[in-house]
Amino acid sequence: MSSGVEADIALDAAVIASLGLVRVMGGAAGLAAAGAGALAALAEGRAEAQAERLQEARRLEESIGEALDRTARIAALAVSARDHGVAVELPVPVEVTGRSADELASWIAEADARLAVAEESLAAAIAEAATGRVFATASVSLRATPENGRSAAAPRPAASPDDLTRVLKRLAPDAADADRQAVTEAAEQVVRAPTTSEAEGRLTEVRLRIQHANERARERRDGRAAALRFLRELEGVPAAETVRPRLAEVADGTRLFDEGLRAEAARLVEDAQRQAEQRYVAEVLREAFGALGYEVGEGFETLTAQDGEAVLTRGDWPQHAVKVRVDGTRQVRMALLRTEPAESDEQRRLDVEREEEWCASFDAARERLAEAGVHADVRWRVEPGTQRLPVTGRQRPGRQQNERRRELGR
C-alpha cells in the first residue's frame, strides 16, 4: 500500500438513508444507534441484505412523512372545529419516534377512516350554518330592494337551501377565512338570482371558488406537514435557532410557508445531513483504527470541521505518527510522519519498516470501513521507501529540552 495515501470516500445508500432517518425521528437515537441499526445487514456483505435494509429505511421514511401529513390535517381540523363551534372526534396524533413502518401504517389507516368521518361531519355542519346565514342575508336584501318600484313582501329565492348546502359541503373545513368569504359572497348571488336557470349558472361560480379554496387549503396542509418534518430534522441544530420559530408558526397555521423559508429550511437540513455523514465517517475511522491498535489524538473530533485534521499514534511507535485529514465525506488523506528527524541509517531503515506496517494497517482498515458502509477508493499513494518521511512539528518533551540546551550552549 503506501506511507502516504489519498482516497475518495463514498457512503452506502443504506447508511445515508439511515442517518437521515435519525434526524426525521428527532435525533433521539444518536449516531451510534443509527450506525448499529443501519449496518447490521451491511456487515453480512450481501447485496440483497443491503437492498433490503435500504428499502426498509425508505419505507419507514415514507411512513413518517404520511404520519406527519395526518398530524397536520388533525391540527387544521381541530382549529376549524373550534372556530366554528362544532364538536368532532379527531384521532390522537402519533409519536413517530420508536415506531416501525408497520405500526405507522396501521395508525395511518385508522386515522384516515376517522378523519374522513370527522371531515365530512364538520364540513356538513359548517355548510348548513353558512346556508342559513346566506339565505337570511339575501332575504333581507331582497326585501329592501323591491323590483319595478313596487314592494315585495317576501320574495322566494330561485335556489333551494338543500341545493346550496350540497355544494357548500364540498368546501374544505379548514379553508382560509378569505376564501370562505369569497365563497359566501358567490353563494349570496345564487340566492338573489331571479330565475332557477340563473341560480344554477351562479352556482357554477360557487363551485369554482370552492375548488380554488380547497387547492389553497391543501397547499397549507402540505406546508404544515413539511414544517413539522423540518422541525424534527432540525432538532438540536444550532444554526436553525432563528428558523425554528418561523417553522413552528407554519405548523400552527399562523403563518404561510413561503418559498424563502422553505429554501432556508431545506438548506439547513442538507447541511445537517452532510454533518451527520461527516461525523459518521470520523466515528468509523476512529473505531477501525482503534481496533488495529492505534490511539486517536485529542483533535480527532476536528475531522468534521473545515480543514480539520488529527493524529494517530501507537505505543510501540515512539518516533512515528499518522496524520489524518478528512474533506467532508468526499476524501480522506493519511500520511505517515516522523515525530523527530531521522539521524541515522538505522532510523531510516526503521522508517521503511513502519511504512510497511502502516500499509498493512491501512488495508485492514479499508476492509473494516467497507463493512461499515464507507468505501475508500485510493486516488494516489506513496510506496514505502520511495521518499523520506516528513517530520511533524510536534516533538516529544525530551527532544524539545535537548534542542533548547543546544541553543543556550551556542
Secondary structure as GFF3:
##gff-version 3
##sequence-region A 1 410
A	DSSP	beta_strand	4	11	.	.	.	ID=ss1
A	DSSP	alpha_helix	13	24	.	.	.	ID=ss2
A	DSSP	alpha_helix	30	39	.	.	.	ID=ss3
A	DSSP	three_ten_helix	42	44	.	.	.	ID=ss4
A	DSSP	alpha_helix	47	84	.	.	.	ID=ss5
A	DSSP	alpha_helix	101	144	.	.	.	ID=ss6
A	DSSP	three_ten_helix	147	149	.	.	.	ID=ss7
A	DSSP	alpha_helix	161	168	.	.	.	ID=ss8
A	DSSP	alpha_helix	177	192	.	.	.	ID=ss9
A	DSSP	alpha_helix	196	233	.	.	.	ID=ss10
A	DSSP	three_ten_helix	238	240	.	.	.	ID=ss11
A	DSSP	alpha_helix	244	252	.	.	.	ID=ss12
A	DSSP	alpha_helix	259	291	.	.	.	ID=ss13
A	DSSP	beta_strand	295	296	.	.	.	ID=ss14
A	DSSP	three_ten_helix	298	304	.	.	.	ID=ss15
A	DSSP	beta_strand	309	313	.	.	.	ID=ss16
A	DSSP	beta_strand	320	327	.	.	.	ID=ss17
A	DSSP	beta_strand	331	338	.	.	.	ID=ss18
A	DSSP	alpha_helix	345	371	.	.	.	ID=ss19
A	DSSP	beta_strand	374	382	.	.	.	ID=ss20
A	DSSP	alpha_helix	397	409	.	.	.	ID=ss21
###
